[in-house]
Amino acid sequence: MITIGVIDVGSNNAFLLGDIENLRGSTLDEAGFLVSTVQIDESEFRINNPDISKYLSAEQVAITENQAFAVSAGDLESGTSYFFRAYGLLGGEENPAYGEIDSFTTTGFNIAIQDFRREGTSCPTEASIQLKVDIRGVLPSSVEFGITWQHDLFSDPTVDGNIILADQIDAQGNATILMPVLCNEFYRVRPFIRSSVNQVFYNQAIELAEQPGGAWKYVGEIPQQFSRSEKIIFFSLEQKGYIIGFEKEGNGQSAFWQFDLKNQIWSKFKESPVGFANNMWMPSSTQRIFLASGSLLEYLPVFDRWESLGDFPFSLFGKTGFEFENKIYFLDDGNIGFVRLSDPSTFVPLEIFPGQTANISFRIEKNGYLGLLSTSPAVLSTELWQFNLQTESWKPVAEFPNRVFSQIVFSMNGKGYVLGGADEELKPHPGFWEYDPETDEWTRLADFGRGDGNADIGFAIEGSAYAGLGVSFDGVERQEFWKYVQELK
């Protein structure tokens, strides 16, 4: 048997060629190819190996002269290396004949934005977009790639501009595109590859704002009016954000709403969690809720239901904490400790909290952060402490730069964020702050929304911050929903 080679390699198929020689007068029961994604020794690359795929030739003939054959192998993975060899059966599986092992790679199109930065300090300017291009199995000259951009961040892509390159990739698959950027504009930038048969492959977009500190982009209105004098709980899961609160005109009725990022729509669920109350508490980085009754509930989005995990041992009033590796950490009587989700009735104390007390918390990877005693304008603190979840030890970190209370706190992309609240004079605070654990520094970003009020809810969805509701400086309650867009630096 001879493995001739492969032609017409696509993203999901390839045409394999084989030949037969020195078998005149023999009966060929079966001919084809063995195919594997794993490079293995010839002694194991055989028809009786269950981990190897077998593709049969359509031409099964008795051999009277040298005879070539071919197979169209389909259902392959794009951008994947395959090893193959021709085979033939002479009088059953007891007498197989094999060709040499050869290989090919299906075409694989992938492109991603690795980084971006501005060129120079003036405006208008250019953005340097760093691309990583993977076009395995094809020549660079046979494809085009580049970026498109639009100013509307939330509609279907209506392209406002594009740059197309061809054959400009270095040996590592890197490419750079300089994109023109106007002052005070939003940009949604999306990389693409176009094949020789005009197939276009897009990848995840990035969003940026040519404004110091980034900017907030108005998304729309939240359909429900919530009572601001009562508890509002908010969290995110995958591509969705959730709000639970009391309806403003609902006579004590609670409402449970979902924001679907993909479809940009709000939906109201029929039922809120049983026992929803003002001293309900949700730890940071979780979808699990502690109820006033002392139960621990978990929301299961696949089934759209709340499931009880067990009873909680303490009063919930004033608690703050975060979830990590199936444990919920929080402060109780000056101790940091945890309850296991498998047994939430037992509190395991760890270390004395060295600060005053805490009413905000967030987690960044394997470190938890607690602090900012700010239960009222009369008692405001700016201290923040880091709890190492591996060494179970505390250390002080950079203090929060503002004295505010009732802030919104969350983490995303390896950083912590504090939004809004109210100052010592009870004035709504629009500030949006970012904590970087690498530098141990706080940076003030663009003020929330219109810059003249605060927010009542906020969370991260797919690496972007969303926030809404709140009240203006002159006391007008709002139902607006906004997205933060990072600064082009």
Secondary structure as UniProt FT lines:
FT   STRAND          2..7
FT   STRAND          14..20
FT   TURN            24..25
FT   STRAND          30..36
FT   TURN            42..44
FT   TURN            47..48
FT   TURN            50..51
FT   STRAND          53..56
FT   STRAND          67..73
FT   TURN            78..79
FT   STRAND          81..89
FT   TURN            93..94
FT   STRAND          96..98
FT   STRAND          102..105
FT   STRAND          108..119
FT   STRAND          125..136
FT   HELIX           140..142
FT   STRAND          144..150
FT   STRAND          161..165
FT   TURN            171..172
FT   STRAND          174..181
FT   TURN            183..184
FT   STRAND          186..194
FT   TURN            196..197
FT   STRAND          200..202
FT   STRAND          206..209
FT   TURN            212..213
FT   STRAND          215..221
FT   TURN            228..229
FT   STRAND          232..237
FT   TURN            238..239
FT   STRAND          240..247
FT   TURN            248..249
FT   TURN            251..252
FT   STRAND          254..260
FT   TURN            261..264
FT   STRAND          265..268
FT   TURN            274..275
FT   TURN            278..279
FT   STRAND          288..290
FT   TURN            292..293
FT   STRAND          295..300
FT   TURN            301..304
FT   STRAND          305..311
FT   TURN            317..318
FT   STRAND          321..324
FT   TURN            325..326
FT   STRAND          327..332
FT   TURN            333..334
FT   STRAND          335..340
FT   TURN            341..342
FT   STRAND          343..352
FT   STRAND          360..364
FT   TURN            365..366
FT   STRAND          367..371
FT   TURN            377..378
FT   STRAND          384..388
FT   TURN            389..392
FT   STRAND          393..397
FT   STRAND          408..412
FT   TURN            413..414
FT   STRAND          415..419
FT   TURN            424..425
FT   STRAND          432..436
FT   TURN            437..440
FT   STRAND          441..445
FT   TURN            449..450
FT   STRAND          457..461
FT   TURN            462..463
FT   STRAND          464..468
FT   STRAND          471..472
FT   TURN            473..474
FT   STRAND          480..485
//
